[in-house]
Amino acid sequence: SAIYGGGGMYNSSSNPTLTNCTFTENAAHYYGAGMYTYWYSSPTLIGCTFTDNSVVEDGGGMLNEAYSTPTLTNCTFTGNGADQDGGGMFNVQSSPTLSNCTFTDNYADLGGGMYNTQGSSPTLSDCTFTINSARNGGGIASYDSSLTLTNCTFTDNYADLGGGMFNK
């Protein structure tokens, strides 16, 4: 676990490639219990899993911040939680690209599966959001962000506002 962020892995101005890696039961107080990606980092993740990671503030599974542009292919986010925002993934001023990724049973106050803010521009293709929960945006919550989604599926997500998706 980590006090500040990156309980499983912390990236700053770096571009690692990870294949078939697992991040399970990591914890952090502030940011990114499973992985915290910061300051122009562009990691490539293929077939990685984020399971049961938890954070007191933001980004249970993964948090991407400060112009980071991670690429995720065939990754899964299951059972991750944030007491505040972004149970599965939290993006702030970042633009991740996700392909064939699944978000299942993640939870947060805002954005159970994914939370986007401050000009983030995620691009998702063939991704699924199932049984995620939050107060707003069970699957995805976005504030001041632009999303591009292609062939994505939202099923059985729950929220007071925007079960599948909440945009403001």
C-alpha positions as CSV (number, residue, x, y, z in Angstrom):
1,S,0.0,0.0,0.0
2,A,1.0,3.6,-0.4
3,I,0.1,6.7,1.7
4,Y,0.0,9.1,-1.2
5,G,-0.7,7.1,-4.4
6,G,0.2,4.2,-6.6
7,G,-0.2,1.3,-4.1
8,G,0.6,-1.2,-6.9
9,M,2.7,1.0,-9.3
10,Y,3.6,4.6,-9.6
11,N,4.6,6.1,-13.0
12,S,5.9,9.7,-13.5
13,S,7.2,10.8,-16.9
14,S,7.6,7.2,-17.9
15,N,6.4,4.8,-20.5
16,P,6.5,1.2,-19.3
17,T,5.0,-1.8,-21.1
18,L,3.1,-4.3,-19.0
19,T,1.7,-7.6,-20.4
20,N,-0.5,-10.0,-18.4
21,C,0.2,-8.2,-15.1
22,T,-2.1,-8.3,-12.1
23,F,-2.8,-5.6,-9.5
24,T,-4.8,-7.1,-6.6
25,E,-5.8,-5.7,-3.2
26,N,-3.5,-2.7,-3.3
27,A,-4.4,0.4,-1.3
28,A,-3.6,4.1,-1.3
29,H,-5.0,7.0,0.6
30,Y,-5.1,9.7,-2.1
31,Y,-4.7,8.4,-5.7
32,G,-4.6,5.3,-7.8
33,A,-4.5,2.2,-5.5
34,G,-3.7,-0.2,-8.3
35,M,-1.7,2.2,-10.5
36,Y,-1.0,6.0,-10.4
37,T,0.1,7.4,-13.8
38,Y,1.4,11.0,-13.6
39,W,3.0,13.8,-15.6
40,Y,3.1,12.9,-19.3
41,S,3.3,9.2,-18.8
42,S,2.2,6.8,-21.5
43,P,2.3,3.2,-20.2
44,T,1.1,0.4,-22.4
45,L,-1.0,-2.3,-20.7
46,I,-2.0,-5.5,-22.4
47,G,-4.1,-8.2,-20.7
48,C,-3.7,-6.7,-17.3
49,T,-6.2,-7.0,-14.4
50,F,-7.0,-4.7,-11.6
51,T,-9.0,-6.5,-8.9
52,D,-10.2,-5.4,-5.4
53,N,-8.0,-2.3,-5.2
54,S,-9.2,0.4,-2.9
55,V,-8.5,4.1,-2.3
56,V,-9.8,6.6,0.2
57,E,-10.0,9.4,-2.4
58,D,-9.7,8.9,-6.2
59,G,-9.0,6.0,-8.6
60,G,-9.4,2.6,-7.0
61,G,-8.0,0.6,-10.0
62,M,-6.0,3.3,-11.9
63,L,-5.6,7.1,-11.8
64,N,-4.2,9.0,-14.8
65,E,-3.2,12.6,-14.3
66,A,-1.4,15.6,-15.8
67,Y,-1.4,14.9,-19.6
68,S,-0.9,11.1,-19.3
69,T,-1.9,9.0,-22.3
70,P,-2.0,5.3,-21.3
71,T,-3.0,2.6,-23.8
72,L,-4.9,-0.4,-22.4
73,T,-5.9,-3.4,-24.4
74,N,-7.8,-6.5,-23.1
75,C,-7.6,-5.2,-19.5
76,T,-10.2,-5.8,-16.7
77,F,-11.2,-3.7,-13.7
78,T,-13.2,-5.8,-11.2
79,G,-14.3,-4.9,-7.7
80,N,-12.2,-1.8,-7.3
81,G,-13.5,1.0,-5.2
82,A,-13.0,4.7,-4.3
83,D,-14.6,6.5,-1.4
84,Q,-14.7,9.6,-3.6
85,D,-14.4,9.3,-7.5
86,G,-13.4,6.7,-10.1
87,G,-13.8,3.2,-8.7
88,G,-12.2,1.5,-11.7
89,M,-10.4,4.4,-13.4
90,F,-10.0,8.1,-12.7
91,N,-8.8,10.5,-15.5
92,V,-7.8,14.1,-14.8
93,Q,-6.3,16.1,-17.7
94,S,-5.5,12.8,-19.4
95,S,-6.5,10.9,-22.5
96,P,-6.3,7.2,-22.2
97,T,-7.1,4.8,-25.1
98,L,-8.9,1.6,-24.1
99,S,-9.8,-1.3,-26.4
100,N,-11.7,-4.5,-25.3
101,C,-11.6,-3.5,-21.7
102,T,-14.2,-4.5,-19.1
103,F,-15.3,-2.7,-15.9
104,T,-17.3,-4.9,-13.6
105,D,-18.6,-4.4,-10.1
106,N,-16.6,-1.2,-9.4
107,Y,-17.9,1.5,-7.0
108,A,-17.4,5.1,-6.1
109,D,-19.3,8.2,-5.1
110,L,-18.9,9.5,-8.7
111,G,-18.1,7.3,-11.7
112,G,-18.2,3.7,-10.4
113,G,-16.5,2.3,-13.5
114,M,-14.7,5.5,-14.8
115,Y,-14.5,9.1,-13.8
116,N,-13.3,11.9,-16.2
117,T,-12.6,15.5,-15.3
118,Q,-10.7,18.7,-16.3
119,G,-10.5,18.3,-20.0
120,S,-9.8,14.5,-20.2
121,S,-10.5,12.9,-23.6
122,P,-10.7,9.1,-23.2
123,T,-11.2,7.0,-26.3
124,L,-12.9,3.7,-25.7
125,S,-13.7,0.9,-28.3
126,D,-15.4,-2.4,-27.6
127,C,-15.5,-1.8,-23.8
128,T,-18.1,-3.1,-21.4
129,F,-19.4,-1.6,-18.2
130,T,-21.4,-4.0,-16.0
131,I,-22.8,-3.8,-12.5
132,N,-20.8,-0.7,-11.5
133,S,-22.4,1.7,-9.0
134,A,-22.1,5.3,-7.9
135,R,-24.2,8.3,-6.8
136,N,-23.7,9.8,-10.3
137,G,-22.5,7.8,-13.3
138,G,-22.6,4.1,-12.4
139,G,-20.7,3.2,-15.5
140,I,-19.0,6.5,-16.3
141,A,-19.2,10.0,-14.9
142,S,-17.6,12.9,-16.9
143,Y,-17.3,16.6,-15.9
144,D,-15.8,19.0,-18.4
145,S,-14.4,16.2,-20.5
146,S,-14.9,14.8,-24.1
147,L,-15.4,11.1,-24.6
148,T,-15.2,9.0,-27.7
149,L,-17.0,5.7,-27.4
150,T,-17.3,3.1,-30.2
151,N,-19.2,-0.3,-29.8
152,C,-19.3,0.0,-26.0
153,T,-21.9,-1.8,-23.8
154,F,-23.5,-0.6,-20.6
155,T,-25.5,-3.2,-18.6
156,D,-27.0,-3.3,-15.1
157,N,-25.0,-0.2,-13.8
158,Y,-26.6,1.7,-11.0
159,A,-26.6,5.4,-9.9
160,D,-29.0,8.0,-8.6
161,L,-28.3,10.0,-11.8
162,G,-27.0,8.3,-15.0
163,G,-26.9,4.6,-14.3
164,G,-24.9,3.9,-17.4
165,M,-23.3,7.3,-18.0
166,F,-23.5,10.8,-16.5
167,N,-22.1,13.8,-18.4
168,K,-21.9,17.4,-17.2
